[in-house]
Amino acid sequence: MLLRSFQTAAFALAALLAFSQTASAASGPRLERWRSYAGVSWQPSSDNADPAPFAGSVDAPIAGLHFDANGTAYVSTPRLISAGAPATLSKLDTRARTGPARLTAFPSVQANAIDGDPQQSLRNVLGFHVDRRNGWLWALDMGFIAGEPEAPEGAQKVLVIDLASGRTVKRIPLDGVADRRGSFLNDIAVDERRRVAYISDSGMRSAPHNMVGLIVIDLASGRARRVLDKHPTLQVEPGVKVVSHGSEVWPGNPLLLGINGIALSPDGRTLYWTVTTGTHAHAIPTAVLRKTDATEAQLAASIRDLGAVGGNTDGIVVDAQGDLYITDVTRNGIVRYSPRSKAMSLMAADERVRWPDTLSTLPGGDLVFTSSALNEHFAGSVKGGEERYDLWRLPVTGSNAKAR
């Protein structure tokens, strides 16, 4: 009873803190609910009418989001709750503002087939990157789908896909650097000039002893290396609970998610990351990550703690000036970190935001992020027909922000 009272008081305090911090962010840029969708649909519309929603729409929440140089939106609908979605990677028609999100499988339905060749077919994409410099999309495939205890051989991979033709430019296998049963390949950041990518493995499927790590891949050689394996700065922080809207996420079966969002500085020289079941942001020079003979001790010594974010986190992105933006799932908004001033502050928040996830940027620079109440969907508490997948927009004046 005493423990329960303490937890209740703690959650009340968290809610009060979130309210006060949300109020303090009200004087800054205002969040706009840019698009709001009643589920998803891969059906074509006729006479511009809303298409019929996908029957399993409640089990296919929109998670990832990125834009190409022309403003075309790409989204991921990971097959984590159900394997039934016809595609895990799609284009989104943002011209539509009502009804379900109008999706077109990318590069095709066949290329997203779960019964296709696991080495070539996109099975379960959460994190991906749209490469505006080279005209590619780097798709990170976790390999496993809902109901599978482990990923099939060869299914964990990165497929680099040409945006114009849909052909696969390169396939980079990840089985050698990720565990088919315990890894959870979460996000990918790409140095478009050097053609090097960095992958976060939150190890959630091996919780509570998460197999966390960073994976460095080189496009030219097709090689992948795992570094900082199980390092504390990538790991679930002891004693930390994930809180959303004043309540613990999945009480009794707490969310234990290690390193999640990762992003690169504009010059590609610094990699940033946050831990969802944690409180701090970290950074490391990419030069040491790219150094193939660097020891784990040298890597660890190069990590910088950027300080407390203020809440639990998910997606992150960096703008052209080098400012870091982080989604705060506890306070329903966006935190900004300035490498110049070393200041971390809540930039904007809105109580209507439910689990802010992937941050991306429009070609003009404004931030856009997904908000699909992912924690509630994974808990099975959203009823079919009541799902709502929102895209929120935040003006970033003069920043020309862009994902890296």
C-alpha positions as CSV (number, residue, x, y, z in Angstrom):
1,M,0.0,0.0,0.0
2,L,2.8,2.4,0.9
3,L,4.6,1.6,-2.4
4,R,1.3,2.2,-4.3
5,S,0.8,5.5,-2.6
6,F,4.4,6.5,-3.4
7,Q,3.9,5.6,-7.1
8,T,0.6,7.5,-7.3
9,A,2.3,10.6,-5.8
10,A,5.2,10.2,-8.2
11,F,2.9,10.1,-11.2
12,A,0.9,13.1,-9.9
13,L,4.2,15.0,-9.5
14,A,5.2,14.0,-13.1
15,A,1.9,15.3,-14.4
16,L,2.2,18.6,-12.5
17,L,5.8,19.0,-13.8
18,A,4.7,18.3,-17.4
19,F,1.9,20.8,-17.1
20,S,4.2,23.5,-15.7
21,Q,6.8,22.9,-18.4
22,T,4.2,22.8,-21.1
23,A,2.9,26.1,-20.0
24,S,6.5,27.5,-20.0
25,A,6.9,26.4,-23.6
26,A,3.7,28.1,-24.7
27,S,5.5,31.4,-25.2
28,G,7.7,29.8,-27.9
29,P,6.7,28.4,-31.4
30,R,3.3,26.8,-31.4
31,L,2.7,23.2,-32.5
32,E,0.1,22.7,-35.3
33,R,-1.7,19.5,-35.9
34,W,-0.8,19.4,-39.6
35,R,-2.5,16.2,-40.6
36,S,-4.8,13.8,-38.7
37,Y,-5.8,10.4,-40.1
38,A,-8.5,7.9,-39.1
39,G,-6.2,4.9,-39.6
40,V,-4.5,3.9,-42.8
41,S,-5.5,2.6,-46.2
42,W,-3.6,1.1,-49.2
43,Q,-6.8,1.2,-51.3
44,P,-7.0,3.7,-54.2
45,S,-9.7,6.4,-53.8
46,S,-12.3,7.1,-56.5
47,D,-13.7,10.5,-57.3
48,N,-11.4,11.9,-54.6
49,A,-13.5,10.2,-51.9
50,D,-11.9,8.8,-48.8
51,P,-10.7,5.2,-49.5
52,A,-11.9,2.4,-47.3
53,P,-9.6,2.0,-44.3
54,F,-7.5,-1.1,-44.0
55,A,-9.3,-3.8,-41.9
56,G,-6.3,-4.1,-39.5
57,S,-5.6,-0.3,-39.4
58,V,-5.5,-0.2,-35.6
59,D,-2.6,-2.6,-35.7
60,A,-0.6,-0.5,-38.3
61,P,0.2,2.8,-36.6
62,I,2.3,5.3,-38.5
63,A,5.7,5.5,-36.8
64,G,8.5,6.6,-39.1
65,L,8.3,9.7,-41.4
66,H,10.7,11.4,-43.8
67,F,10.5,13.7,-46.8
68,D,12.4,13.7,-50.0
69,A,13.8,16.9,-51.7
70,N,10.4,17.5,-53.4
71,G,8.4,17.1,-50.2
72,T,7.0,13.6,-50.9
73,A,6.4,11.9,-47.6
74,Y,7.5,8.3,-46.8
75,V,6.2,6.5,-43.7
76,S,6.8,3.2,-41.9
77,T,4.0,1.1,-40.4
78,P,6.1,-1.5,-38.5
79,R,4.7,-5.0,-38.3
80,L,5.2,-5.2,-34.5
81,I,1.6,-5.7,-33.4
82,S,0.4,-7.6,-36.4
83,A,2.0,-9.0,-39.6
84,G,-1.2,-8.2,-41.6
85,A,-0.3,-4.9,-43.2
86,P,0.3,-5.1,-47.0
87,A,3.4,-2.9,-46.6
88,T,5.7,-1.8,-43.9
89,L,7.2,1.1,-46.0
90,S,5.0,3.4,-48.0
91,K,4.5,6.8,-49.7
92,L,2.0,9.0,-47.9
93,D,-0.3,11.4,-49.9
94,T,-0.2,14.5,-47.7
95,R,-2.7,16.3,-49.9
96,A,-5.5,14.4,-48.2
97,R,-6.6,15.8,-44.9
98,T,-9.5,13.6,-44.1
99,G,-10.2,9.9,-43.7
100,P,-7.5,7.3,-43.4
101,A,-3.9,8.0,-44.5
102,R,-3.6,7.2,-48.2
103,L,-0.6,5.0,-48.6
104,T,1.1,3.4,-51.6
105,A,3.6,0.6,-50.9
106,F,7.2,1.5,-51.6
107,P,8.8,0.4,-53.7
108,S,5.9,-2.1,-54.3
109,V,3.6,-4.5,-52.5
110,Q,5.7,-7.4,-53.7
111,A,8.8,-5.8,-52.3
112,N,7.1,-5.6,-48.9
113,A,5.8,-9.2,-48.9
114,I,6.4,-11.2,-45.7
115,D,6.4,-14.4,-47.6
116,G,9.1,-13.2,-50.0
117,D,12.8,-13.9,-49.8
118,P,13.8,-12.6,-46.3
119,Q,17.1,-11.4,-47.7
120,Q,15.4,-9.1,-50.2
121,S,11.9,-8.4,-49.0
122,L,11.0,-5.6,-46.6
123,R,9.5,-7.4,-43.6
124,N,9.5,-5.0,-40.6
125,V,10.7,-1.4,-41.1
126,L,10.6,1.1,-38.2
127,G,13.6,3.4,-38.9
128,F,14.6,4.6,-42.3
129,H,16.4,7.6,-43.9
130,V,15.6,9.5,-47.1
131,D,18.9,10.5,-48.7
132,R,18.2,13.7,-50.5
133,R,21.9,14.0,-51.7
134,N,22.0,10.7,-53.5
135,G,18.3,10.1,-54.2
136,W,18.0,7.0,-52.2
137,L,16.1,5.6,-49.2
138,W,18.0,3.6,-46.6
139,A,15.5,1.1,-45.1
140,L,16.4,-0.6,-41.8
141,D,14.7,-4.0,-41.7
142,M,14.4,-5.5,-38.2
143,G,13.8,-8.8,-39.8
144,F,11.3,-10.3,-37.5
145,I,7.5,-9.7,-37.6
146,A,4.8,-10.0,-35.0
147,G,4.5,-13.6,-33.7
148,E,8.1,-14.6,-34.7
149,P,10.5,-15.4,-31.8
150,E,13.5,-14.6,-34.0
151,A,14.2,-13.1,-37.3
152,P,14.7,-15.5,-40.2
153,E,18.3,-15.9,-41.5
154,G,19.2,-13.0,-43.6
155,A,16.2,-10.9,-42.7
156,Q,18.1,-8.3,-40.6
157,K,19.5,-5.9,-43.2
158,V,19.7,-2.5,-44.7
159,L,18.3,-2.1,-48.2
160,V,19.4,1.1,-50.1
161,I,16.6,1.8,-52.6
162,D,16.7,4.2,-55.5
163,L,13.8,6.7,-55.0
164,A,13.1,7.1,-58.7
165,S,13.2,3.5,-59.9
166,G,12.5,1.5,-56.7
167,R,15.5,-0.8,-57.5
168,T,17.8,-1.9,-54.7
169,V,21.1,-0.2,-55.0
170,K,22.8,-2.2,-52.2
171,R,21.9,-4.8,-49.6
172,I,23.9,-4.8,-46.4
173,P,23.4,-7.9,-44.2
174,L,23.2,-7.4,-40.4
175,D,23.0,-10.9,-39.0
176,G,26.7,-10.8,-38.2
177,V,26.3,-7.7,-36.0
178,A,22.8,-8.2,-34.6
179,D,21.1,-11.0,-32.6
180,R,18.2,-12.6,-34.5
181,R,16.4,-13.2,-31.3
182,G,17.4,-10.3,-28.9
183,S,18.1,-7.3,-31.2
184,F,15.6,-4.5,-31.9
185,L,17.1,-2.5,-34.8
186,N,15.5,0.9,-34.0
187,D,16.8,3.8,-36.0
188,I,19.3,4.8,-38.7
189,A,21.3,8.0,-39.3
190,V,23.1,8.4,-42.6
191,D,26.2,10.5,-43.5
192,E,25.1,11.1,-47.1
193,R,28.5,12.5,-48.3
194,R,30.6,9.8,-46.8
195,R,27.9,7.1,-47.4
196,V,28.3,5.7,-43.9
197,A,25.3,4.8,-41.8
198,Y,24.8,4.4,-38.0
199,I,22.2,2.1,-36.5
200,S,20.8,2.0,-33.0
201,D,20.0,-1.4,-31.5
202,S,17.9,-0.9,-28.4
203,G,17.9,-4.6,-27.7
204,M,14.3,-4.5,-26.4
205,R,13.6,-8.1,-27.3
206,S,16.3,-9.2,-24.9
207,A,15.1,-7.0,-21.9
208,P,15.8,-6.7,-19.1
209,H,19.4,-7.4,-20.1
210,N,19.1,-5.5,-23.3
211,M,21.6,-6.3,-26.1
212,V,22.2,-2.6,-26.9
213,G,24.8,-1.4,-29.3
214,L,25.7,0.8,-32.2
215,I,26.2,-0.6,-35.7
216,V,28.4,1.2,-38.3
217,I,28.0,0.3,-41.9
218,D,29.9,1.4,-45.0
219,L,28.1,1.5,-48.3
220,A,31.2,1.0,-50.5
221,S,32.5,-2.1,-48.8
222,G,29.1,-3.4,-47.6
223,R,30.7,-4.1,-44.2
224,A,29.0,-3.7,-40.9
225,R,30.6,-3.4,-37.4
226,R,29.1,-3.4,-34.0
227,V,30.6,-1.0,-31.4
228,L,29.8,0.1,-27.8
229,D,28.1,-3.3,-27.2
230,K,26.1,-3.1,-24.0
231,H,27.7,0.2,-23.0
232,P,25.9,2.0,-20.1
233,T,25.2,5.2,-22.1
234,L,23.2,3.1,-24.6
235,Q,21.5,1.0,-21.9
236,V,18.3,1.3,-20.0
237,E,18.9,3.6,-17.1
238,P,18.3,1.8,-13.7
239,G,15.3,3.1,-11.8
240,V,13.9,5.1,-14.7
241,K,10.3,4.7,-15.7
242,V,8.8,5.7,-19.0
243,V,5.9,8.2,-18.3
244,S,3.4,9.5,-20.8
245,H,0.5,11.8,-19.9
246,G,1.3,11.5,-16.2
247,S,1.1,7.7,-16.1
248,E,3.7,4.9,-16.3
249,V,3.8,3.2,-19.7
250,W,2.8,-0.5,-19.2
251,P,2.8,-0.7,-15.4
252,G,3.6,-4.3,-14.3
253,N,5.4,-4.9,-17.6
254,P,7.5,-1.7,-17.9
255,L,8.9,-0.5,-21.3
256,L,12.6,-1.2,-21.3
257,L,13.9,0.5,-24.4
258,G,17.6,1.4,-24.7
259,I,19.2,3.6,-27.3
260,N,16.5,4.8,-29.7
261,G,16.7,8.0,-31.7
262,I,20.1,8.9,-33.4
263,A,21.1,11.8,-35.5
264,L,24.1,13.4,-37.2
265,S,25.5,16.9,-37.1
266,P,25.3,18.8,-40.4
267,D,29.0,18.0,-41.1
268,G,28.6,14.4,-40.2
269,R,31.3,14.7,-37.5
270,T,29.1,14.1,-34.4
271,L,26.6,11.4,-33.7
272,Y,23.9,12.0,-31.1
273,W,21.6,9.6,-29.3
274,T,19.1,9.3,-26.6
275,V,17.7,6.3,-24.5
276,T,13.9,6.1,-24.2
277,T,14.1,4.4,-20.7
278,G,16.6,7.0,-19.7
279,T,17.0,10.7,-19.1
280,H,20.1,12.0,-20.9
281,A,21.4,12.7,-24.4
282,H,24.9,11.8,-25.5
283,A,27.3,12.5,-28.4
284,I,30.4,11.0,-29.9
285,P,32.8,12.1,-32.7
286,T,32.1,9.9,-35.8
287,A,35.8,9.9,-36.6
288,V,36.4,7.4,-33.8
289,L,33.4,5.4,-34.8
290,R,34.7,5.1,-38.4
291,K,38.2,4.1,-37.1
292,T,38.1,0.3,-37.6
293,D,40.9,-0.3,-35.1
294,A,39.5,1.9,-32.3
295,T,39.2,0.0,-29.0
296,E,36.1,-0.1,-26.9
297,A,37.9,1.9,-24.3
298,Q,38.8,4.6,-26.8
299,L,35.2,4.8,-28.0
300,A,33.9,5.0,-24.5
301,A,36.3,7.8,-23.6
302,S,35.0,9.8,-26.5
303,I,31.4,9.9,-25.4
304,R,30.0,13.2,-24.1
305,D,27.0,13.5,-21.8
306,L,24.9,16.5,-23.0
307,G,22.8,16.6,-19.9
308,A,19.2,15.7,-18.9
309,V,16.5,16.1,-21.6
310,G,13.7,16.5,-19.1
311,G,11.5,13.6,-20.0
312,N,11.6,10.2,-21.8
313,T,12.5,10.5,-25.5
314,D,12.0,8.8,-28.9
315,G,13.0,10.5,-32.2
316,I,15.7,13.1,-32.8
317,V,16.9,15.3,-35.7
318,V,19.5,18.0,-36.3
319,D,19.0,21.3,-38.2
320,A,21.4,23.0,-40.6
321,Q,22.8,25.1,-37.8
322,G,23.6,22.1,-35.7
323,D,20.8,22.4,-33.1
324,L,19.4,19.0,-31.9
325,Y,15.6,18.5,-31.6
326,I,14.3,15.6,-29.5
327,T,10.7,14.3,-29.0
328,D,9.7,14.3,-25.4
329,V,7.1,11.6,-24.8
330,T,6.7,12.6,-21.1
331,R,5.9,16.3,-21.8
332,N,4.2,15.8,-25.2
333,G,6.5,18.1,-27.1
334,I,9.9,19.0,-28.6
335,V,13.2,19.7,-26.7
336,R,16.0,21.7,-28.3
337,Y,19.7,21.3,-27.5
338,S,22.2,23.9,-28.7
339,P,25.7,22.7,-29.0
340,R,26.9,26.3,-28.9
341,S,25.3,27.3,-25.6
342,K,25.0,23.7,-24.2
343,A,21.4,24.6,-23.3
344,M,18.6,22.0,-23.2
345,S,15.1,23.4,-23.2
346,L,11.5,22.4,-23.9
347,M,10.7,24.3,-27.1
348,A,7.0,23.5,-27.6
349,A,4.4,21.1,-26.2
350,D,0.7,20.3,-26.5
351,E,-1.4,18.0,-24.3
352,R,-3.1,16.6,-27.5
353,V,0.2,15.1,-28.6
354,R,0.2,11.4,-27.8
355,W,3.6,9.8,-28.0
356,P,5.7,12.1,-30.3
357,D,7.8,9.7,-32.3
358,T,9.9,10.3,-35.5
359,L,11.1,13.8,-36.2
360,S,11.6,14.9,-39.8
361,T,11.8,18.1,-41.8
362,L,10.1,19.5,-44.8
363,P,12.3,20.9,-47.5
364,G,11.6,24.4,-46.3
365,G,12.9,23.6,-42.8
366,D,9.9,23.2,-40.6
367,L,9.8,20.2,-38.3
368,V,7.2,17.5,-38.6
369,F,6.7,14.5,-36.3
370,T,4.4,11.5,-36.0
371,S,2.1,11.1,-33.0
372,S,0.2,7.8,-33.0
373,A,-0.2,6.9,-29.3
374,L,2.2,4.0,-30.0
375,N,2.4,3.0,-26.3
376,E,-1.4,2.6,-26.2
377,H,-1.5,0.5,-29.5
378,F,1.2,-1.8,-28.2
379,A,-0.7,-2.2,-25.0
380,G,-3.8,-3.2,-27.0
381,S,-5.9,-0.4,-25.4
382,V,-7.0,1.3,-28.7
383,K,-10.2,-0.1,-30.1
384,G,-10.5,-0.7,-33.8
385,G,-12.1,2.3,-35.5
386,E,-10.9,4.7,-32.8
387,E,-7.3,5.0,-34.0
388,R,-5.9,8.4,-34.8
389,Y,-2.6,9.0,-36.5
390,D,-1.4,12.6,-36.3
391,L,1.4,14.6,-38.0
392,W,2.4,17.7,-36.0
393,R,4.3,20.6,-37.5
394,L,6.6,23.1,-35.7
395,P,7.9,26.2,-37.5
396,V,11.7,26.5,-37.1
397,T,12.3,30.1,-38.3
398,G,15.5,30.6,-40.2
399,S,16.9,27.2,-39.4
400,N,16.4,25.4,-42.7
401,A,16.4,22.3,-40.5
402,K,17.1,19.1,-42.3
403,A,17.4,15.4,-41.3
404,R,20.8,13.9,-41.8
